[in-house]
């Protein structure tokens, strides 16, 4: 989700956290969708390999084309025969 007029992060930033002896947590912050195939593919790869995705949407835009394109790419990925056996990622859609 954009938090400024200019992109605030470039590429993928990964944070690692472990509290006591609990399972380690890997938090991935993506740069967001900018309309390039590279950003779409990187986001898709991270999403399908995640256990949980917090998908931030703009509250003042009900459906951005970039978000719609990502959702369609995600659906196509899981529709492929080789991907059907994979676990589905849990999604929480949030708006800011």
BELPE-V891877 format. One line per field, one symbol per residue. ss: DSSP state (H for helix, E for strand, C for the rest). A space follows every 50 residues. Layout:
BEGIN
ss = ???
END
This chain:
BEGIN
ss = CCCCCCCCCCCEEEEEECCCCCCCEEEEEECCCCCCHHHHHHHHHHHHCC CEEEEEECCCCCCCHHHHHHHHHHHHHHHCHHHCCCCCCEEEEEEC
END
